[in-house]
Amino acid sequence: MKVGGFIFGASAEHQKQQRKRITATVDAGSTVKWFTEEQGRQKRDPDDRTELQRAARFCRTNDATFTVSSLKGAFKYKWQGLTWFKHQVEMYDMRVVVADDPTISKGSLHVLSAAADIQRARIAEKSKAALDEIKRKLAEEGSHVSKKGKKIERLGVHKKTSEAGKIGNKAQRELAAERDAEVWPIIEKCLAQGMGYTAISRHLNLTGVATPAVKRKEARDTMGLWYASTVRNIVLRRIK
């Protein structure tokens, strides 16, 4: 059995523990190819993590199982990790193993990812309900006392926050549509030639086409590379 053992960015001692967990999880006699990430890289978007992408590519091309010690710490958020794994399974039929959570598997990822999305939505609803309650108290009583005893007399928002947010979201969607339109003719031509997402991303990198993150001029550290998932997202937006 071939295994791609991914060690996410952490202290040297923590990475040593990750390696032990993975080794104890895989079948005896398995051949493990290790991919070790520098500390702090796990906070990046998955598409901008070189070692993570190298590990995934190794597993896809060698029919190996992608193995990580835990999702906790491997990604900024657990839902982000589940979503990334789900895409790998759906797009490349990749096998995955998480040492500290045997419920995560190729067969369960779709359900687990959906459940994580529901949980995120519930948290957002609870946060909105709490904010609405604070607004009500401010309007009726002039102040609100938090659980920690902090007195709040005003919120740092204006009366038309909701409207402003909708306008901002609309503007972002329009900008995204403009960026997609610039590269869409190239992607569409590649699709017509029978190229898959990975081949298209490789073609875009070779021809020097700027990625959406570069065009947005994001402050975060980005590698400026195209990945199959980026191409896939553009295709899905265009065919809706």
Disulfide bonds with the S-S distance in Angstrom:
none
